[in-house]
Amino acid sequence: EDVGTAWVCGFGGPEAFRRRLPQDAGEPCPEIDALWRRFPASARSGAKPVLFITHYPPLDTTLDETSPGVHGGSERVRKFIEAVRPVLAVCGHIHRASGREDRLGPTRIVNPGPMGMLLVI
C-alpha cells in the first residue's frame, strides 16, 4: 500500500502456517506469490522506502533460530526481502528471537516480541 511517504506491505502466511513453513522452494505459498505479483514496479524503484511486515522471519538470520544452530525461517520471505530491499522488515513467529535485530543487506529486520517496541526509521 502506498501511504504517501513509503510503501507498506505484509505477509501473514495463514495457509503456510497450517502446513509447513514456506522455506521449501517446492512448497507452494499462494499468499507470498500473490503479494509479489501485486507489488508494483514503482515500489521497487527505491523512490520511496518500503516497510515489510510478516509473521515469518527470513531464513538463516538470528531471528529464525529455534535453538542454537537450528533455523526455522522462511526462504520465500528471505527472497522477497533480498529482491525488494525494504528499509525495515518486522517479523515474529520465533518467540526465542523476541527483541532481536539482524540485517539482510540494507534491510533492518526486527522481531519486536509480544510486548512490541518503538522503532525509529
Z-matrix of the N, CA and C atoms (Angstrom, degrees):
N
C 1 1.454
C 2 1.524 1 109.01
N 3 1.286 2 116.56 1 131.59
C 4 1.460 3 122.54 2 175.36
C 5 1.525 4 106.97 3 -81.26
N 6 1.338 5 117.03 4 115.95
C 7 1.468 6 120.97 5 -179.13
C 8 1.532 7 111.15 6 -107.07
N 9 1.307 8 116.72 7 21.39
C 10 1.452 9 121.01 8 176.66
C 11 1.510 10 112.81 9 99.59
N 12 1.326 11 116.82 10 -66.89
C 13 1.468 12 120.28 11 -178.21
C 14 1.519 13 112.82 12 -99.38
N 15 1.332 14 117.12 13 -5.37
C 16 1.463 15 120.94 14 -178.24
C 17 1.522 16 109.57 15 -157.98
N 18 1.323 17 114.88 16 165.64
C 19 1.461 18 122.45 17 169.50
C 20 1.520 19 107.01 18 -101.70
N 21 1.319 20 117.19 19 135.41
C 22 1.464 21 122.17 20 176.80
C 23 1.516 22 107.70 21 -123.51
N 24 1.337 23 116.06 22 129.11
C 25 1.459 24 119.67 23 178.31
C 26 1.523 25 108.24 24 -142.44
N 27 1.322 26 115.58 25 162.68
C 28 1.446 27 118.53 26 -178.23
C 29 1.513 28 113.04 27 -154.97
N 30 1.326 29 113.70 28 166.81
C 31 1.453 30 121.93 29 -179.38
C 32 1.515 31 108.23 30 -148.22
N 33 1.338 32 116.46 31 116.05
C 34 1.458 33 120.48 32 -179.82
C 35 1.512 34 112.59 33 -90.14
N 36 1.317 35 116.49 34 -40.20
C 37 1.450 36 121.24 35 175.99
C 38 1.511 37 116.02 36 77.08
N 39 1.340 38 120.03 37 37.51
C 40 1.473 39 119.07 38 -177.31
C 41 1.516 40 113.47 39 -62.33
N 42 1.324 41 118.20 40 -36.92
C 43 1.464 42 120.40 41 179.85
C 44 1.523 43 110.73 42 -64.80
N 45 1.318 44 116.47 43 -45.10
C 46 1.460 45 120.05 44 179.28
C 47 1.523 46 110.53 45 -66.69
N 48 1.317 47 117.39 46 -33.59
C 49 1.462 48 121.27 47 -178.41
C 50 1.531 49 110.71 48 -64.19
N 51 1.318 50 116.90 49 -32.76
C 52 1.470 51 119.87 50 179.42
C 53 1.518 52 111.82 51 -72.88
N 54 1.342 53 117.04 52 -21.93
C 55 1.462 54 120.38 53 -179.58
C 56 1.521 55 109.71 54 -110.49
N 57 1.333 56 115.68 55 -98.45
C 58 1.460 57 122.63 56 -179.28
C 59 1.511 58 108.10 57 -128.79
N 60 1.309 59 116.13 58 162.64
C 61 1.458 60 119.07 59 172.71
C 62 1.516 61 108.93 60 -62.82
N 63 1.339 62 117.32 61 145.88
C 64 1.465 63 119.80 62 -178.30
C 65 1.528 64 112.36 63 -80.81
N 66 1.343 65 116.65 64 37.49
C 67 1.461 66 119.36 65 -179.46
C 68 1.515 67 111.44 66 -82.03
N 69 1.295 68 115.91 67 -18.40
C 70 1.454 69 122.09 68 179.54
C 71 1.518 70 109.38 69 -78.41
N 72 1.308 71 118.40 70 122.77
C 73 1.464 72 121.23 71 -178.19
C 74 1.534 73 111.17 72 -58.89
N 75 1.336 74 117.35 73 -30.35
C 76 1.453 75 120.04 74 -179.13
C 77 1.510 76 113.80 75 -84.82
N 78 1.323 77 117.77 76 -10.31
C 79 1.461 78 121.43 77 -177.74
C 80 1.528 79 109.84 78 -82.40
N 81 1.327 80 118.95 79 120.16
C 82 1.460 81 119.40 80 179.42
C 83 1.529 82 111.05 81 -65.64
N 84 1.291 83 115.77 82 143.55
C 85 1.459 84 121.85 83 177.30
C 86 1.529 85 106.95 84 -139.63
N 87 1.330 86 117.41 85 83.72
C 88 1.462 87 121.11 86 -172.90
C 89 1.534 88 113.46 87 -58.75
N 90 1.335 89 117.70 88 -33.38
C 91 1.467 90 119.45 89 -176.44
C 92 1.520 91 112.41 90 -65.48
N 93 1.324 92 117.57 91 -48.34
C 94 1.463 93 118.59 92 -178.35
C 95 1.529 94 110.91 93 -74.40
N 96 1.328 95 117.76 94 -30.75
C 97 1.464 96 120.05 95 174.65
C 98 1.530 97 110.17 96 -63.54
N 99 1.335 98 116.98 97 -41.29
C 100 1.472 99 121.16 98 178.29
C 101 1.528 100 110.72 99 -66.29
N 102 1.336 101 117.16 100 -40.29
C 103 1.469 102 120.64 101 177.51
C 104 1.524 103 109.53 102 -60.45
N 105 1.315 104 117.49 103 -44.91
C 106 1.462 105 121.34 104 -179.46
C 107 1.534 106 110.68 105 -61.65
N 108 1.325 107 117.20 106 -42.21
C 109 1.473 108 120.29 107 179.79
C 110 1.525 109 111.70 108 -65.20
N 111 1.338 110 117.57 109 -35.49
C 112 1.462 111 121.53 110 -178.74
C 113 1.521 112 112.88 111 -82.12
N 114 1.327 113 117.64 112 -15.18
C 115 1.460 114 120.70 113 -175.11
C 116 1.522 115 108.79 114 -69.22
N 117 1.325 116 118.13 115 114.81
C 118 1.466 117 120.17 116 -173.70
C 119 1.523 118 113.15 117 -70.01
N 120 1.328 119 115.02 118 146.74
C 121 1.463 120 120.51 119 178.73
C 122 1.521 121 110.95 120 -58.67
N 123 1.344 122 117.16 121 -33.70
C 124 1.465 123 120.27 122 179.57
C 125 1.533 124 111.35 123 -63.12
N 126 1.326 125 117.46 124 -28.39
C 127 1.464 126 120.29 125 178.15
C 128 1.521 127 111.22 126 -74.66
N 129 1.323 128 116.80 127 -23.60
C 130 1.460 129 121.60 128 179.38
C 131 1.531 130 112.17 129 -83.67
N 132 1.321 131 116.64 130 -6.97
C 133 1.467 132 120.62 131 -174.40
C 134 1.525 133 113.02 132 -73.77
N 135 1.330 134 117.50 133 -19.87
C 136 1.459 135 120.46 134 -178.67
C 137 1.522 136 113.28 135 87.54
N 138 1.345 137 117.61 136 2.64
C 139 1.460 138 120.66 137 -179.49
C 140 1.535 139 111.44 138 -66.22
N 141 1.321 140 116.72 139 -32.76
C 142 1.470 141 122.50 140 177.01
C 143 1.517 142 108.00 141 -127.34
N 144 1.330 143 117.43 142 147.38
C 145 1.462 144 118.77 143 176.57
C 146 1.531 145 111.06 144 -66.22
N 147 1.326 146 115.11 145 150.49
C 148 1.463 147 121.95 146 177.02
C 149 1.520 148 107.96 147 -111.36
N 150 1.337 149 116.47 148 132.93
C 151 1.461 150 123.42 149 174.10
C 152 1.523 151 106.69 150 -112.33
N 153 1.326 152 116.98 151 130.59
C 154 1.464 153 122.38 152 -175.87
C 155 1.520 154 108.67 153 -121.75
N 156 1.328 155 116.50 154 125.18
C 157 1.466 156 122.52 155 -179.71
C 158 1.521 157 107.12 156 -118.22
N 159 1.328 158 116.13 157 126.65
C 160 1.457 159 119.97 158 -176.31
C 161 1.524 160 111.11 159 -145.27
N 162 1.305 161 115.50 160 152.61
C 163 1.467 162 119.67 161 175.46
C 164 1.522 163 110.28 162 -70.41
N 165 1.332 164 116.21 163 -43.81
C 166 1.462 165 121.25 164 -173.57
C 167 1.520 166 112.83 165 -89.99
N 168 1.326 167 118.18 166 140.57
C 169 1.460 168 120.55 167 172.30
C 170 1.531 169 109.49 168 -78.89
N 171 1.317 170 116.28 169 156.52
C 172 1.462 171 118.84 170 175.11
C 173 1.530 172 110.81 171 -69.87
N 174 1.308 173 115.66 172 147.92
C 175 1.459 174 122.86 173 -179.03
C 176 1.528 175 111.55 174 -62.44
N 177 1.315 176 115.70 175 145.02
C 178 1.469 177 124.66 176 173.26
C 179 1.522 178 113.23 177 60.39
N 180 1.319 179 115.47 178 49.30
C 181 1.463 180 122.22 179 172.00
C 182 1.526 181 106.61 180 -129.88
N 183 1.324 182 117.02 181 173.78
C 184 1.472 183 118.66 182 177.14
C 185 1.529 184 110.99 183 -70.86
N 186 1.328 185 117.05 184 -11.54
C 187 1.466 186 120.53 185 -177.83
C 188 1.523 187 113.48 186 -88.57
N 189 1.325 188 117.58 187 -6.96
C 190 1.464 189 118.88 188 -179.51
C 191 1.527 190 112.12 189 -115.64
N 192 1.320 191 116.63 190 13.16
C 193 1.459 192 120.98 191 -178.69
C 194 1.536 193 109.84 192 -78.00
N 195 1.331 194 116.38 193 112.36
C 196 1.463 195 120.98 194 -179.90
C 197 1.527 196 111.63 195 -84.49
N 198 1.319 197 116.59 196 -26.87
C 199 1.455 198 125.27 197 171.53
C 200 1.523 199 105.47 198 -157.67
N 201 1.331 200 119.14 199 166.61
C 202 1.462 201 119.21 200 -175.02
C 203 1.535 202 112.90 201 -52.05
N 204 1.329 203 115.38 202 119.04
C 205 1.458 204 121.32 203 177.74
C 206 1.515 205 115.77 204 80.89
N 207 1.336 206 118.36 205 -1.76
C 208 1.465 207 122.06 206 -179.50
C 209 1.526 208 108.19 207 -110.05
N 210 1.336 209 115.31 208 122.46
C 211 1.465 210 120.21 209 -175.65
C 212 1.517 211 110.89 210 -111.70
N 213 1.334 212 116.47 211 137.94
C 214 1.462 213 121.72 212 -177.91
C 215 1.510 214 112.82 213 -129.49
N 216 1.324 215 117.58 214 29.51
C 217 1.461 216 121.05 215 -178.90
C 218 1.521 217 112.38 216 -87.67
N 219 1.300 218 114.77 217 -173.99
C 220 1.451 219 122.45 218 -174.94
C 221 1.522 220 111.61 219 -105.85
N 222 1.318 221 115.64 220 125.35
C 223 1.462 222 121.45 221 175.85
C 224 1.527 223 110.42 222 -65.43
N 225 1.336 224 116.91 223 -40.32
C 226 1.467 225 119.96 224 -178.71
C 227 1.523 226 111.55 225 -66.98
N 228 1.324 227 117.99 226 -37.44
C 229 1.467 228 120.29 227 176.07
C 230 1.525 229 109.08 228 -64.09
N 231 1.315 230 116.73 229 -42.66
C 232 1.470 231 120.10 230 178.15
C 233 1.530 232 111.04 231 -60.20
N 234 1.331 233 116.73 232 -46.55
C 235 1.468 234 120.44 233 -179.75
C 236 1.527 235 111.36 234 -62.83
N 237 1.327 236 116.99 235 -37.94
C 238 1.460 237 120.60 236 177.61
C 239 1.530 238 109.68 237 -63.01
N 240 1.327 239 117.36 238 -45.87
C 241 1.468 240 121.25 239 179.16
C 242 1.525 241 110.60 240 -62.98
N 243 1.313 242 117.28 241 -43.32
C 244 1.470 243 120.27 242 -179.93
C 245 1.533 244 111.67 243 -64.55
N 246 1.329 245 117.04 244 -34.79
C 247 1.463 246 120.27 245 -178.98
C 248 1.527 247 112.46 246 -78.24
N 249 1.326 248 117.00 247 -43.38
C 250 1.462 249 121.88 248 -174.48
C 251 1.526 250 111.98 249 -86.33
N 252 1.338 251 116.89 250 -31.00
C 253 1.465 252 123.42 251 179.61
C 254 1.532 253 112.82 252 57.28
N 255 1.346 254 116.83 253 54.44
C 256 1.463 255 118.19 254 178.10
C 257 1.525 256 110.65 255 -63.09
N 258 1.301 257 117.03 256 155.67
C 259 1.461 258 120.21 257 178.08
C 260 1.536 259 109.24 258 -72.96
N 261 1.342 260 116.33 259 -29.95
C 262 1.461 261 120.91 260 179.98
C 263 1.519 262 109.67 261 -142.88
N 264 1.340 263 116.29 262 136.48
C 265 1.460 264 122.79 263 171.66
C 266 1.521 265 106.90 264 -125.20
N 267 1.322 266 116.42 265 127.16
C 268 1.460 267 122.17 266 179.50
C 269 1.522 268 107.19 267 -112.36
N 270 1.334 269 116.65 268 129.44
C 271 1.458 270 120.44 269 -177.96
C 272 1.525 271 110.34 270 -138.06
N 273 1.308 272 115.63 271 175.49
C 274 1.457 273 122.43 272 178.42
C 275 1.517 274 109.41 273 -144.27
N 276 1.313 275 115.89 274 -131.03
C 277 1.463 276 126.38 275 174.93
C 278 1.527 277 113.82 276 75.13
N 279 1.320 278 118.69 277 -50.36
C 280 1.466 279 120.87 278 -177.25
C 281 1.527 280 108.18 279 -93.86
N 282 1.322 281 116.56 280 102.33
C 283 1.466 282 121.56 281 -175.87
C 284 1.525 283 111.48 282 -62.22
N 285 1.298 284 116.45 283 -33.42
C 286 1.470 285 121.24 284 -179.90
C 287 1.528 286 111.52 285 -61.39
N 288 1.337 287 117.33 286 -23.87
C 289 1.464 288 121.77 287 -176.83
C 290 1.530 289 113.07 288 -95.20
N 291 1.316 290 117.49 289 8.63
C 292 1.463 291 120.66 290 179.97
C 293 1.522 292 111.03 291 -52.70
N 294 1.324 293 116.03 292 130.71
C 295 1.456 294 121.78 293 177.84
C 296 1.517 295 114.63 294 84.23
N 297 1.319 296 118.11 295 -2.38
C 298 1.473 297 120.57 296 -179.07
C 299 1.522 298 111.74 297 -84.60
N 300 1.333 299 113.61 298 156.92
C 301 1.458 300 121.84 299 173.78
C 302 1.518 301 108.57 300 -132.02
N 303 1.324 302 114.91 301 153.73
C 304 1.464 303 121.58 302 175.77
C 305 1.519 304 107.04 303 -152.61
N 306 1.315 305 116.47 304 -178.91
C 307 1.466 306 121.93 305 177.28
C 308 1.521 307 109.34 306 -136.56
N 309 1.314 308 115.32 307 144.88
C 310 1.461 309 123.23 308 167.98
C 311 1.523 310 104.53 309 -124.36
N 312 1.308 311 116.98 310 101.92
C 313 1.461 312 119.93 311 -174.27
C 314 1.516 313 109.09 312 59.18
N 315 1.337 314 117.79 313 -127.80
C 316 1.457 315 120.13 314 -178.97
C 317 1.526 316 114.23 315 -81.40
N 318 1.335 317 116.68 316 -3.85
C 319 1.460 318 120.56 317 -173.70
C 320 1.522 319 112.20 318 -88.56
N 321 1.318 320 115.74 319 124.56
C 322 1.465 321 122.59 320 172.34
C 323 1.526 322 106.76 321 -83.44
N 324 1.342 323 116.64 322 126.54
C 325 1.460 324 122.17 323 -178.82
C 326 1.520 325 107.80 324 -116.11
N 327 1.330 326 116.61 325 130.93
C 328 1.460 327 121.69 326 -173.85
C 329 1.525 328 109.91 327 -133.54
N 330 1.337 329 115.98 328 137.53
C 331 1.459 330 122.04 329 168.05
C 332 1.527 331 105.98 330 -109.93
N 333 1.337 332 118.45 331 102.06
C 334 1.463 333 119.95 332 -175.10
C 335 1.524 334 114.28 333 -73.01
N 336 1.325 335 118.12 334 -11.34
C 337 1.453 336 120.68 335 178.99
C 338 1.526 337 112.09 336 74.62
N 339 1.314 338 116.77 337 178.46
C 340 1.474 339 120.74 338 -174.57
C 341 1.530 340 113.51 339 -68.22
N 342 1.314 341 118.09 340 -21.51
C 343 1.465 342 120.58 341 -179.76
C 344 1.531 343 111.74 342 -90.98
N 345 1.331 344 116.93 343 -10.31
C 346 1.459 345 120.83 344 -178.87
C 347 1.510 346 111.33 345 74.57
N 348 1.314 347 116.47 346 177.52
C 349 1.459 348 121.74 347 176.68
C 350 1.523 349 108.49 348 -159.37
N 351 1.299 350 115.15 349 155.78
C 352 1.456 351 121.26 350 176.23
C 353 1.521 352 107.29 351 -87.77
N 354 1.314 353 115.87 352 127.57
C 355 1.471 354 120.88 353 -178.41
C 356 1.518 355 109.02 354 -117.84
N 357 1.306 356 115.87 355 133.89
C 358 1.453 357 121.69 356 174.36
C 359 1.523 358 107.23 357 -105.48
N 360 1.327 359 116.39 358 125.36
C 361 1.463 360 120.03 359 -179.97
C 362 1.517 361 110.24 360 -121.73
